[in-house]
Structures are given as structure tokens and as C-alpha cells.
Amino acid sequence: MRTEGDEAAGDSAATLMFMPRAGVKGRGTVWAIEHRFTSEHHQSVDDGWGVLEQAAQEEALAPATQIIEQRVKTILAGNDSPDIPFDLSINPYRGCEHGCVYCFARPTHSYLNLSPGLDFETRIIAKVNAAERLREAFAARSYEPLPLNIGSATDAYQPAERRLRITRSLIEVLAEFRHPFSIITKSSGIERDIDLLAPLACELLVAVYVSIPTLDAALARVMEPRATAPERRLRTIERLSRAGIPVGVSVSPVIPFINEPELERVLERARNAGATTAFSTVLRLPWEVNPLFQQWLHTHFPERAARVMARMRDLRGGRENDSRFGLRMSGQGVWAQLLAQRFQKATQRLGFGSDRVDLDRSQFRRPSPVSAASGQASLF
């Protein structure tokens, strides 16, 4: 039986969860939310001395970004979801400094015993031997080329890439083996690698997708604070297109009453910039992303928070998240159908092609057996 003390504690916890928190420039959240595997849980209760307010102020002092270099055993991750159009993925980094509050990959930091909240965007794992591991995987006699994507979970061109150049080293390996691949990013940093990507594009070995959820610079600053500004991303689409690189736009995620009204406008601007393909997904709220997103809503859009979450439940069959294949990317019900119709009509009117570029896997070439350790040809 719940006592009055239990109810008071529960009310205080809910108040802390959704209490507006002062934002920090360049951070998507200041909440170091506990992850679901935490063995000890802490609950703040206001004792009448302003404890909750003090906690919110302390969280506003966000730590600087830490880059943790790691040598990994493997770099290719398999995919068994029918909702995703690739079989293999490479994420050169774990965690993402862009700080997108809605990022579905945030819960993966739980496996590192780190917070999916503030730690996800301030504790970045850099896989410094990624290129070495990729070369080993491709050189294996059993390997067969499959659709491969870079940056599906965390952005391969986040700020750390400027110094570490892990993504560029991966592209060099992919070019060496003539393995087709796609990249999805919301960073203009990809322009640095046009010299590598353009020749590959001529052989149908690469396609790039630029994510633009909103054209509103003010919204972008609080929703994805360290990502490239929307107008700058449009220029990136233009520069990639002029270099002959197939480029598409991802209007994702669509958040009801936040960026959803911009859907057609984003598609139009991207098409004018040179995008030839487009796709879109609706907001997902798995695990710790749900409370993080709702706290963000109450901070930045308190007057819309209840309305947004009501529409999310409409899209998710009465729940706030639905992880089932076939539904998790698009939602269900009347509102999901209306969004799909809007997207279809807009892309048809603007002359977009299919949602993905078909790449040529027949060009993959495996060199004679190579010792991954020494890089010299084997005698056997």
C-alpha cells in the first residue's frame, strides 16, 4: 500500500523529471539521467530548502567533452531490422557531441555504465583502429559485400573527426577494396572528404544523405545544438551535388507540432539545393530517450508538451514508444497515414526519385591474402 510519504516522494520525483532546467549553450540536455542498468537509484525530494532548484542549477554546469580513445575488436555491426535498408553499419564513434535530444542511440551509453543523458554528448568513445579492423574484415575469404552504411547511430563527422580523421581512414579502406557504402550525417565536415567521395560516386560506390529535421535556426540550436546549422547543411547538399555525389535528404525525426509543420518546406529547400532522394521517419522514444525528451519539451515548449505527447501516443497505438518492426519508423493510425501522404505528395511534386540510391556491389575486389598484422602478402 502506498503511504502519504510514498505519494509525496513520487510527486517530487515526477516534478524533478519534468521541471524546466536551465539550458546550457551547446548541450542538448544537462540531465545526467541514470541508465536502466544502474544498480543504485537516487531520488531527490524537496525538503523545503530548495533542494530541487539547487539540483537543477548544479546540472547546468555541464562538463567539457572528453574523447576516450579505444581499440576495438570488430568494426562491422550487423542489422536484422527490415525497417533499415542496409545490412552492415560502421559507427566510428560511440556517443555524439552534436547533442540531439531525440537521438535513439542515447541508450547505448548504458552498456558503458554511462548516462544516456549528459554523458552521451560529453563522453565520446573514438574507435581509433577502425580502419585496421575494416581492412581485416574485408580481407577475410568468407566476406561478401553487403549494403553498408557509415554513421547510422552516431555522426561520423562530429567535432572529434576534425582531429582524429577516423572516418576519412575508413573511406580510404572502402575505396581500396571498391566496396560501396552510404553515409548519413548532419555535419558540413563531410565536405573535407569530397576528394575521396567524388571519384567513388562516378563508379556508383557511394551515396550521401544529409539529415535536416528543421530549417528553424533557433529550434535547431536547442534540439541539436552542436550540429551544423540548417542553412549550412543545405550548402553541403549543394556542394556534394555539384561534385557529382548522389545526395539525399532525411527529414527525420518528425516531431508533432515541433518540426512537423516544416516537412514540405524542408523537402523543397533540399530539392532546390540538389538532393535527388528523400526519406523521413517519426520520432522514436526508446528507453531513456523518453524522459530526456519530455524534460526537454517541458523546458523549451511547456505550452505544447501535453499536446505533443498526446499526438505521440496517437502515433504509437496509445503508447509513447513502439519498437515493433514495421511500425517503429512510421507509426500507425490516422496521423501516421496523414504524415505518409504529405511526404508522398511533396516528394512526387518536387520530382524526388526513390528513397535510396542503388549502389554497385559487383566491383568489390579482395586482394591476395594479406596478413592484417604486417600488411605483407602471405606465402600460403
C-alpha positions as CSV (number, residue, x, y, z in Angstrom):
1,M,0.0,0.0,0.0
2,R,1.3,3.5,-0.9
3,T,1.6,5.8,2.1
4,E,1.3,9.6,2.0
5,G,5.1,9.7,2.2
6,D,5.4,7.4,-0.8
7,E,3.0,9.6,-2.8
8,A,4.9,12.7,-1.8
9,A,8.2,11.2,-2.9
10,G,6.7,10.0,-6.2
11,D,5.3,13.5,-6.8
12,S,8.7,15.1,-6.1
13,A,10.4,12.7,-8.4
14,A,8.0,13.5,-11.2
15,T,8.5,17.2,-10.5
16,L,12.2,16.8,-10.8
17,M,12.0,14.8,-14.0
18,F,9.9,17.3,-15.9
19,M,10.9,20.5,-14.1
20,P,12.3,23.0,-16.6
21,R,16.1,23.0,-16.4
22,A,18.1,26.0,-17.5
23,G,19.8,25.1,-20.8
24,V,23.5,25.2,-21.4
25,K,24.7,26.6,-24.7
26,G,25.9,23.7,-26.9
27,R,24.3,20.9,-24.9
28,G,21.1,19.1,-25.7
29,T,20.5,18.1,-22.1
30,V,22.1,18.9,-18.8
31,W,20.4,15.9,-17.1
32,A,22.8,13.1,-16.2
33,I,19.9,10.7,-16.2
34,E,20.6,7.3,-14.6
35,H,20.6,4.4,-17.1
36,R,18.4,1.3,-16.8
37,F,21.1,-1.0,-15.6
38,T,22.1,1.2,-12.7
39,S,22.1,-1.0,-9.5
40,E,21.6,2.1,-7.2
41,H,18.9,4.7,-7.8
42,H,18.8,8.1,-6.3
43,Q,15.7,10.2,-5.8
44,S,15.7,13.9,-4.9
45,V,13.0,15.1,-2.6
46,D,12.4,18.8,-1.8
47,D,12.9,19.2,1.9
48,G,11.7,22.8,1.9
49,W,15.2,24.3,1.5
50,G,15.1,24.5,-2.3
51,V,16.9,21.2,-3.0
52,L,15.2,20.6,-6.3
53,E,16.0,24.1,-7.6
54,Q,19.6,23.7,-6.4
55,A,20.0,20.3,-8.2
56,A,18.7,21.9,-11.5
57,Q,21.3,24.7,-11.1
58,E,24.1,22.3,-10.5
59,E,23.3,20.2,-13.5
60,A,23.5,23.4,-15.6
61,L,27.3,23.3,-15.1
62,A,27.9,21.0,-18.0
63,P,31.4,19.3,-18.2
64,A,33.7,19.7,-21.1
65,T,33.8,17.0,-23.8
66,Q,36.1,14.1,-23.2
67,I,37.4,12.0,-26.0
68,I,38.2,8.4,-24.9
69,E,40.3,6.6,-27.5
70,Q,39.6,2.9,-27.8
71,R,40.9,0.0,-29.8
72,V,38.1,-2.3,-30.8
73,K,38.0,-5.9,-31.8
74,T,35.5,-5.5,-34.6
75,I,34.1,-2.6,-36.5
76,L,31.3,-4.0,-38.6
77,A,27.8,-4.3,-37.0
78,G,25.1,-6.5,-38.5
79,N,21.5,-5.4,-38.9
80,D,18.4,-7.7,-38.9
81,S,15.8,-5.0,-39.0
82,P,13.6,-4.9,-42.1
83,D,13.0,-1.2,-41.5
84,I,16.6,-0.3,-42.4
85,P,17.9,-0.5,-45.9
86,F,21.4,-1.8,-45.1
87,D,22.9,-5.0,-43.7
88,L,26.1,-3.6,-42.1
89,S,26.9,-0.5,-40.3
90,I,30.0,1.3,-39.1
91,N,30.0,3.9,-36.3
92,P,33.5,5.3,-35.8
93,Y,32.3,6.9,-32.5
94,R,30.1,6.0,-29.6
95,G,28.3,8.9,-28.2
96,C,27.8,12.1,-30.2
97,E,28.8,15.7,-29.4
98,H,26.0,17.0,-31.6
99,G,23.7,16.6,-28.6
100,C,20.5,15.9,-30.4
101,V,18.0,15.5,-27.6
102,Y,15.9,13.0,-29.7
103,C,18.8,10.6,-30.6
104,F,17.6,7.0,-30.5
105,A,21.2,5.9,-29.9
106,R,21.5,7.6,-26.5
107,P,20.5,4.4,-24.6
108,T,23.6,2.6,-26.0
109,H,25.8,4.5,-23.5
110,S,24.1,2.5,-20.8
111,Y,26.2,-0.5,-21.9
112,L,29.3,1.5,-20.9
113,N,27.8,2.3,-17.5
114,L,27.5,5.9,-18.6
115,S,24.4,8.2,-18.7
116,P,22.4,8.3,-21.9
117,G,21.9,12.0,-21.0
118,L,24.8,14.3,-20.5
119,D,27.5,11.6,-20.8
120,F,26.3,10.6,-24.2
121,E,27.2,14.0,-25.6
122,T,30.3,14.7,-23.4
123,R,32.0,11.2,-23.1
124,I,32.8,10.3,-26.7
125,I,34.4,6.9,-27.5
126,A,36.7,7.1,-30.6
127,K,37.5,3.8,-32.3
128,V,41.0,4.7,-33.3
129,N,41.8,1.4,-35.0
130,A,38.6,1.2,-37.0
131,A,40.3,1.3,-40.4
132,E,42.6,-1.6,-39.4
133,R,39.7,-3.7,-38.3
134,L,37.8,-2.9,-41.5
135,R,40.7,-4.0,-43.7
136,E,40.9,-7.3,-41.8
137,A,37.2,-7.9,-42.2
138,F,37.3,-7.2,-46.0
139,A,40.4,-9.4,-46.5
140,A,38.7,-12.4,-45.0
141,R,37.9,-15.0,-47.6
142,S,34.4,-15.5,-46.2
143,Y,33.5,-11.9,-46.5
144,E,30.9,-11.0,-49.2
145,P,29.9,-7.3,-49.9
146,L,26.6,-6.2,-48.4
147,P,24.8,-2.8,-48.2
148,L,26.9,-0.8,-45.7
149,N,26.2,2.5,-44.0
150,I,28.5,4.8,-42.0
151,G,27.0,6.9,-39.2
152,S,23.7,5.2,-38.7
153,A,23.8,5.6,-34.9
154,T,26.2,8.4,-34.2
155,D,27.5,11.0,-36.6
156,A,30.8,10.1,-38.3
157,Y,31.6,13.8,-38.8
158,Q,31.1,15.0,-35.3
159,P,33.7,17.5,-34.0
160,A,36.2,14.9,-32.9
161,E,36.6,13.8,-36.5
162,R,38.4,17.0,-37.4
163,R,41.4,15.9,-35.4
164,L,41.2,12.1,-35.4
165,R,40.2,11.6,-39.1
166,I,38.9,8.1,-38.3
167,T,36.0,8.4,-40.8
168,R,38.4,9.5,-43.6
169,S,40.6,6.5,-42.9
170,L,37.6,4.2,-43.3
171,I,36.7,5.8,-46.6
172,E,40.2,5.1,-47.8
173,V,39.8,1.4,-47.0
174,L,36.4,1.3,-48.7
175,A,38.0,2.9,-51.8
176,E,40.9,0.5,-51.7
177,F,38.5,-2.5,-51.8
178,R,36.0,-0.8,-54.0
179,H,33.2,-1.5,-51.5
180,P,30.0,0.5,-51.9
181,F,28.7,2.4,-48.9
182,S,26.4,5.2,-47.8
183,I,26.9,7.9,-45.3
184,I,24.3,9.8,-43.2
185,T,25.4,13.0,-41.5
186,K,24.2,16.4,-40.3
187,S,27.7,17.9,-40.5
188,S,29.3,20.1,-43.2
189,G,32.5,18.3,-42.2
190,I,31.9,15.8,-44.9
191,E,32.9,18.4,-47.5
192,R,36.5,17.8,-46.4
193,D,36.3,14.3,-48.0
194,I,34.8,15.3,-51.3
195,D,38.2,14.5,-52.9
196,L,37.7,10.8,-51.9
197,L,33.9,10.6,-52.4
198,A,33.6,12.2,-55.9
199,P,35.7,9.5,-57.8
200,L,33.8,6.8,-55.9
201,A,30.5,8.4,-56.9
202,C,31.4,8.2,-60.6
203,E,31.6,4.4,-60.1
204,L,28.3,4.2,-58.2
205,L,30.2,3.3,-55.0
206,V,28.9,6.0,-52.6
207,A,25.8,7.9,-51.7
208,V,25.4,10.6,-49.0
209,Y,22.3,11.5,-47.0
210,V,22.1,14.8,-45.1
211,S,19.7,14.9,-42.1
212,I,17.7,18.2,-41.9
213,P,14.9,17.9,-39.4
214,T,14.2,21.7,-39.3
215,L,15.1,24.9,-41.1
216,D,14.4,27.0,-38.0
217,A,17.9,28.0,-36.7
218,A,16.5,28.8,-33.2
219,L,14.8,25.4,-32.9
220,A,18.0,23.6,-34.2
221,R,20.1,25.3,-31.5
222,V,18.1,23.7,-28.7
223,M,17.2,20.5,-30.5
224,E,20.6,19.5,-32.0
225,P,22.9,22.2,-30.5
226,R,26.4,21.2,-31.9
227,A,25.3,20.1,-35.3
228,T,25.8,22.2,-38.4
229,A,23.2,25.0,-38.8
230,P,20.4,24.1,-41.2
231,E,21.3,26.6,-43.9
232,R,24.9,25.4,-43.8
233,R,23.6,21.8,-44.4
234,L,21.7,23.0,-47.5
235,R,25.0,24.4,-48.8
236,T,26.6,21.0,-48.1
237,I,23.9,19.3,-50.2
238,E,24.7,21.8,-53.0
239,R,28.4,21.2,-52.9
240,L,28.1,17.4,-52.8
241,S,25.7,17.5,-55.7
242,R,28.0,19.8,-57.8
243,A,30.8,17.3,-57.2
244,G,28.7,14.6,-58.7
245,I,28.0,12.8,-55.5
246,P,24.4,11.4,-55.2
247,V,22.9,13.1,-52.2
248,G,19.6,12.7,-50.4
249,V,17.8,14.3,-47.5
250,S,16.5,12.8,-44.4
251,V,13.7,14.8,-42.8
252,S,14.0,12.9,-39.5
253,P,12.7,12.6,-36.9
254,V,9.3,14.3,-37.5
255,I,8.1,15.6,-34.1
256,P,4.4,16.5,-34.0
257,F,3.8,20.3,-33.5
258,I,7.6,21.0,-33.3
259,N,9.2,20.4,-36.7
260,E,6.3,18.5,-38.3
261,P,4.8,21.7,-39.9
262,E,8.1,22.2,-41.8
263,L,8.1,18.8,-43.6
264,E,7.2,20.1,-47.1
265,R,9.4,23.2,-46.8
266,V,12.5,21.2,-45.9
267,L,11.9,18.8,-48.8
268,E,11.6,21.8,-51.2
269,R,14.7,23.5,-50.0
270,A,16.7,20.3,-50.1
271,R,15.5,19.6,-53.7
272,N,16.5,23.1,-54.8
273,A,19.9,22.5,-53.3
274,G,20.4,19.3,-55.3
275,A,19.0,16.4,-53.3
276,T,17.6,13.7,-55.5
277,T,16.2,11.3,-52.9
278,A,14.4,11.7,-49.6
279,F,13.1,9.7,-46.7
280,S,11.6,10.5,-43.3
281,T,10.9,8.8,-40.0
282,V,8.8,9.8,-37.0
283,L,10.2,10.4,-33.5
284,R,11.2,7.3,-31.5
285,L,11.3,7.4,-27.7
286,P,13.1,4.2,-26.6
287,W,14.2,3.6,-23.0
288,E,15.9,6.7,-21.5
289,V,15.2,8.9,-24.5
290,N,11.6,9.2,-23.4
291,P,12.1,11.0,-20.1
292,L,15.0,13.1,-21.6
293,F,12.8,14.2,-24.5
294,Q,9.8,15.0,-22.2
295,Q,12.0,17.0,-19.9
296,W,13.4,18.9,-22.9
297,L,9.8,19.6,-24.0
298,H,8.8,21.0,-20.7
299,T,11.8,23.2,-20.7
300,H,11.6,24.7,-24.2
301,F,7.9,24.2,-25.1
302,P,5.9,23.9,-21.9
303,E,2.7,25.2,-23.6
304,R,2.9,22.4,-26.2
305,A,4.3,19.5,-24.2
306,A,1.0,17.8,-23.4
307,R,-0.2,18.2,-26.9
308,V,3.0,16.7,-28.4
309,M,2.9,13.7,-26.2
310,A,-0.8,13.1,-26.8
311,R,-0.1,13.0,-30.6
312,M,2.9,10.7,-30.0
313,R,0.5,8.3,-28.2
314,D,-1.9,8.6,-31.2
315,L,1.0,7.6,-33.5
316,R,2.1,4.7,-31.2
317,G,-1.2,2.9,-30.6
318,G,-1.7,4.5,-27.2
319,R,1.9,4.1,-26.0
320,E,4.7,6.6,-26.0
321,N,7.0,4.2,-27.9
322,D,6.6,1.2,-30.1
323,S,9.7,-0.8,-31.0
324,R,7.9,-3.3,-33.3
325,F,9.4,-3.8,-36.8
326,G,7.3,-2.2,-39.5
327,L,5.9,0.4,-37.1
328,R,8.8,2.0,-35.2
329,M,9.9,4.2,-38.0
330,S,6.5,5.3,-39.3
331,G,4.0,4.9,-36.5
332,Q,0.4,3.8,-37.0
333,G,-3.1,5.1,-37.2
334,V,-4.7,8.2,-38.9
335,W,-1.9,10.6,-38.1
336,A,0.8,8.3,-39.4
337,Q,-1.2,7.9,-42.6
338,L,-1.6,11.7,-43.0
339,L,2.2,12.2,-42.5
340,A,2.9,9.5,-45.1
341,Q,0.5,11.1,-47.5
342,R,2.0,14.5,-47.0
343,F,5.5,13.1,-47.6
344,Q,4.5,11.2,-50.7
345,K,2.7,14.1,-52.3
346,A,5.5,16.5,-51.6
347,T,8.2,14.2,-53.0
348,Q,6.2,13.5,-56.1
349,R,5.5,17.2,-56.7
350,L,9.2,18.0,-56.3
351,G,10.4,15.3,-58.5
352,F,12.3,13.2,-56.0
353,G,13.3,9.7,-57.0
354,S,13.2,6.6,-54.8
355,D,14.2,7.0,-51.1
356,R,17.7,5.4,-51.6
357,V,20.4,5.2,-54.3
358,D,21.2,1.8,-55.7
359,L,25.0,1.2,-55.4
360,D,27.1,-1.3,-57.3
361,R,28.4,-4.2,-55.2
362,S,29.9,-6.1,-58.2
363,Q,33.1,-4.0,-58.1
364,F,34.2,-5.3,-54.7
365,R,37.7,-6.7,-55.0
366,R,39.5,-8.9,-52.5
367,P,43.3,-8.7,-52.7
368,S,45.5,-11.7,-52.4
369,P,45.6,-12.9,-48.8
370,V,47.2,-10.3,-46.6
371,S,48.5,-10.5,-43.0
372,A,46.5,-7.9,-41.2
373,A,49.2,-7.5,-38.7
374,S,52.1,-7.0,-41.0
375,G,50.3,-5.8,-44.2
376,Q,52.6,-8.1,-46.3
377,A,51.4,-10.8,-48.7
378,S,51.0,-14.3,-47.4
379,L,53.2,-17.1,-48.8
380,F,50.3,-19.6,-48.4
